[in-house]
Amino acid sequence: MSDLFSKCGFNCGRCPAYRENVKTFEDRQRTSDRWKKYLGFRVKAEWCYCDGCQMPPEKEEGPYHLQPWKTCRIRKCAVRNGVETCAHCSRYPCEDLRDWGERREKIEARIGGPIPEEDYLTFVEAFESARHLEAIRASLSQEDIIEAKVLTVESEIVDFPSDLPLSKKEASAFEALHNLLANVLYARAETFARQAALAKRRRVIYNLLWLFGLFGRLGEDGSYLEVDAETYMREKRRRNLTRVDRYFEVLRDYGVHMELVQSEGGFSAKMSFNDSAGGSTALRALKRYAAKLDEKHGKKAIRYFSKVNMRVLSEE
């Protein structure tokens, strides 16, 4: 095996699924099994065959099942910036590389024991991207560093209407909600990779907030919205929302607290806003806003919600 580094720092040349390293179906099955054990995910044995991340764009229609050129936002970002690896980029190390790749010590802590050296070299070392990129960066001169392209993204957020027929207190609550939604849904992206990550995050988050706004019941003291387990699970499936707990953590940074509360009869999902997010008045505004959009636009309502279009409130 020889070194062949991907955009993000994986060593494709030493990856057991790289086409030059796959000899038999047994090789693929072993790779599938060891990846499940050490990396925590299962790839079907027949899929363990890849042409590598550095495939030229004009050849991006190969017959391989592992197709990083189609699915990897890091690679797409590097290609757009014209860099050989992320280490060659002026924005290295960016936010998207912070938790990228594997580390031997983390895997050993998770599996509760040491990784045999042969298994480490075959199934883990190739994916220790941070270490690889650090070594590549250290080998580069300033002339080798390429300035990242400036990313401009136009927000689809509709400005808060200033002429709503609402009391000053009501308008203040809706404006606080508007600011919250705008900040959460259109966070700033400085790289193409971050833009792709935020686009995915945006879809999940506005669906979560819409779920609570439309189906949530206000608690007795008005400080939280609660969705029963049946409705929560039904809407999650219908909207294809997976691994939403990671987005609970994201929303906390914006003053939105979501949690699943266990009870003898099962569980319920709760959401509340702290003062920085507008508090209980903004929470009630969310409920009212979702109801108005649903009443006027039906199935298309969430499109208006995703753009924080509050013109519907002018019809009250």
C-alpha positions in Angstrom: 0.0 0.0 0.0 1.1 3.5 -0.7 -0.1 6.8 0.7 -2.9 8.6 -1.2 -4.6 11.3 0.9 -8.1 12.4 0.4 -9.2 16.0 0.6 -10.1 15.7 4.2 -7.0 13.7 5.2 -8.2 10.1 5.0 -5.5 7.9 3.6 -7.3 6.3 0.7 -4.1 4.4 -0.3 -4.3 2.5 2.9 -8.0 2.1 3.1 -9.1 -1.5 3.0 -12.0 -0.6 0.6 -9.8 1.2 -1.9 -9.9 -0.6 -5.2 -6.2 -1.4 -5.2 -6.4 -3.1 -1.8 -9.6 -5.3 -2.4 -8.7 -8.7 -3.7 -11.5 -11.0 -2.7 -15.1 -10.8 -1.4 -13.7 -12.0 2.0 -11.6 -8.8 2.1 -14.8 -6.8 1.7 -16.6 -8.8 4.4 -13.7 -8.4 6.8 -13.7 -4.7 6.2 -17.4 -4.5 6.8 -17.1 -6.4 10.1 -14.2 -4.4 11.4 -15.6 -1.1 10.5 -18.7 -2.0 12.4 -16.6 -2.9 15.4 -14.2 0.0 15.4 -15.9 2.8 13.5 -19.4 2.1 14.7 -21.2 1.8 11.3 -21.9 -1.0 8.9 -21.2 -0.9 5.2 -22.5 -3.9 3.2 -19.6 -6.1 2.1 -20.5 -5.8 -1.5 -20.3 -2.0 -1.1 -16.7 -2.0 0.2 -15.0 -1.0 -3.0 -14.0 2.6 -3.8 -12.1 4.6 -6.4 -10.9 7.1 -3.8 -11.6 10.7 -3.0 -9.1 12.2 -5.4 -10.9 10.9 -8.5 -11.0 13.7 -11.0 -14.4 15.5 -11.4 -14.7 14.5 -15.0 -14.6 10.8 -14.0 -17.2 11.0 -11.2 -19.5 8.4 -12.6 -17.7 5.3 -11.7 -19.5 2.0 -10.8 -18.3 2.1 -7.2 -20.7 1.8 -4.3 -18.7 4.1 -2.0 -18.9 7.4 -3.8 -17.4 10.2 -1.7 -17.5 12.6 -4.7 -21.3 12.5 -4.5 -21.9 12.5 -0.7 -19.0 14.3 1.0 -19.4 18.0 1.7 -15.7 18.3 2.7 -14.6 17.0 -0.7 -17.0 19.3 -2.6 -15.7 22.3 -0.6 -12.1 21.4 -1.4 -12.9 20.9 -5.1 -14.6 24.3 -5.3 -11.6 25.9 -3.6 -9.2 24.1 -5.9 -7.1 22.6 -3.1 -5.4 19.2 -3.1 -6.3 18.6 0.5 -7.8 20.7 3.3 -4.3 21.3 4.6 -3.6 23.4 1.5 -6.6 25.8 2.3 -6.1 29.2 3.9 -9.1 28.4 6.2 -7.5 25.3 7.6 -8.5 24.1 10.2 -12.1 25.1 9.7 -15.1 24.3 11.9 -16.1 21.3 9.8 -12.8 19.5 10.5 -13.1 20.0 14.2 -14.6 16.5 14.9 -13.8 14.9 11.5 -12.1 11.5 11.3 -11.1 9.0 13.9 -8.7 8.8 16.8 -7.4 5.5 18.2 -7.7 6.5 21.8 -11.4 7.5 21.4 -12.2 4.1 19.7 -10.4 2.2 22.4 -12.3 4.0 25.1 -15.6 3.2 23.3 -14.9 -0.5 22.8 -13.4 -0.8 26.3 -10.0 -2.2 25.2 -7.0 -1.9 23.0 -7.1 -2.4 19.2 -4.7 -5.1 18.0 -1.9 -3.4 16.0 -2.7 -5.2 12.8 -6.4 -4.1 13.0 -5.4 -0.6 13.9 -3.1 -0.3 10.8 -5.6 -1.9 8.5 -9.0 -0.5 9.6 -8.4 2.6 11.7 -5.1 4.5 10.9 -6.2 5.5 7.4 -9.1 7.5 9.0 -7.0 9.5 11.5 -7.4 12.6 9.3 -6.4 15.2 11.8 -3.0 13.7 12.3 -2.5 13.3 8.5 -3.6 16.9 7.8 -1.3 18.3 10.5 1.6 16.5 8.9 0.7 17.7 5.4 0.3 21.3 6.6 3.7 21.2 8.4 5.3 20.1 5.1 3.9 23.0 3.1 5.4 26.4 2.3 3.4 29.6 2.4 3.3 29.5 -1.4 1.5 26.2 -1.2 -1.4 27.6 0.7 -4.4 28.6 -1.5 -6.7 31.4 -0.5 -10.3 30.0 0.0 -13.0 31.5 -2.1 -15.3 34.0 -0.6 -18.7 32.5 0.0 -21.8 34.7 -0.4 -25.2 33.3 0.5 -28.4 35.2 0.1 -30.8 34.8 2.9 -34.4 33.8 2.1 -35.7 35.3 5.3 -38.6 37.8 4.8 -38.1 41.0 6.8 -40.3 41.5 9.8 -43.4 43.6 8.8 -43.5 46.8 10.7 -47.2 47.5 10.0 -48.9 44.5 11.7 -52.3 45.3 13.4 -51.0 44.2 16.8 -50.5 45.8 20.2 -47.0 46.9 21.0 -46.6 43.9 23.4 -47.8 41.4 20.7 -45.6 42.9 18.0 -42.6 42.7 20.4 -43.2 39.0 21.0 -43.5 38.2 17.3 -40.4 40.3 16.5 -38.5 38.3 19.1 -39.7 35.1 17.5 -38.7 36.4 14.0 -35.2 37.2 15.2 -34.8 33.8 16.8 -36.0 31.9 13.8 -33.8 34.1 11.4 -30.7 33.5 13.6 -31.3 29.8 13.9 -32.2 29.0 10.3 -29.7 31.3 8.6 -26.5 31.1 10.6 -23.5 32.4 8.8 -21.4 30.0 6.7 -17.8 30.8 5.8 -17.0 27.7 3.7 -18.9 25.6 1.2 -18.7 22.6 3.6 -20.3 24.7 6.4 -23.0 25.9 4.0 -23.9 22.3 3.1 -23.9 21.3 6.8 -26.1 24.3 7.7 -28.5 23.5 4.9 -29.1 20.0 6.3 -29.3 21.4 9.9 -31.8 24.1 8.7 -34.2 21.6 7.3 -34.3 19.5 10.5 -34.5 22.5 12.8 -37.4 24.3 11.1 -39.3 21.0 11.0 -38.7 20.5 14.7 -39.8 24.1 15.5 -42.8 23.7 13.2 -43.8 20.4 14.9 -43.9 22.1 18.3 -45.6 25.2 17.1 -48.3 23.3 15.3 -48.9 20.3 17.6 -47.5 21.5 20.9 -49.9 22.1 23.9 -49.0 25.0 26.1 -48.2 23.9 29.7 -50.4 25.2 32.5 -48.0 28.0 33.3 -47.4 28.8 29.6 -43.7 28.3 29.9 -43.4 25.3 27.6 -44.9 23.5 24.7 -45.5 19.7 25.0 -46.1 17.2 22.2 -47.3 13.7 23.0 -45.2 10.7 22.0 -47.6 9.4 19.3 -47.7 12.8 17.5 -43.9 13.3 18.0 -43.0 10.0 16.5 -45.5 10.2 13.7 -44.2 13.6 12.6 -40.6 12.6 12.9 -41.2 9.7 10.5 -43.3 11.7 8.1 -40.7 14.5 7.9 -37.8 12.0 7.9 -36.1 13.5 10.9 -33.3 11.3 12.3 -30.8 11.8 15.1 -32.6 14.9 16.3 -31.0 14.8 19.7 -27.9 16.4 18.1 -30.0 19.4 17.1 -31.4 19.8 20.6 -27.8 20.7 21.5 -27.5 23.2 18.7 -30.8 24.9 19.7 -29.6 25.4 23.3 -27.0 27.8 21.9 -29.9 30.0 20.8 -31.9 29.8 24.0 -34.2 27.0 22.9 -34.5 24.0 25.3 -35.9 20.7 23.9 -36.0 17.4 25.8 -37.8 14.1 25.9 -39.4 13.6 29.2 -40.0 10.0 30.4 -43.1 9.0 32.3 -44.8 5.8 33.4 -47.0 5.9 30.2 -44.1 6.5 27.9 -42.7 10.0 27.1 -43.5 13.4 25.8 -41.4 16.1 24.0 -41.1 19.5 25.6 -39.8 22.8 24.4 -39.2 26.1 26.2 -37.5 29.4 25.4 -35.2 31.2 27.8 -35.2 35.0 28.0 -32.6 35.4 25.2 -35.0 33.6 22.8 -37.9 35.8 23.9 -39.2 33.7 26.8 -42.8 32.5 27.2 -44.3 35.3 25.1 -42.3 34.3 22.1 -43.2 30.7 22.7 -46.9 31.6 22.6 -46.2 33.7 19.5 -44.8 30.6 17.9 -48.0 28.7 18.6 -50.1 31.4 17.2 -48.0 32.0 14.2 -48.0 28.2 13.2 -51.8 28.1 13.6 -52.3 31.1 11.3 -50.0 29.7 8.7 -51.6 26.3 8.8 -55.1 27.9 8.6 -54.2 30.0 5.5 -51.7 27.8 3.6 -52.4 24.2 4.7 -49.7 21.8 3.4 -47.7 24.7 2.0 -47.5 26.5 5.4 -44.1 25.2 6.3 -42.6 26.9 3.2 -43.6 30.2 4.6 -42.4 29.2 8.1 -39.0 28.2 6.7 -38.6 31.8 5.4 -40.1 33.3 8.6 -42.7 35.1 6.5 -45.0 36.8 9.0 -47.2 38.7 6.6 -50.0 36.3 7.5 -50.3 38.1 10.9 -51.5 41.2 9.0 -54.7 39.4 8.3 -55.7 39.1 12.0 
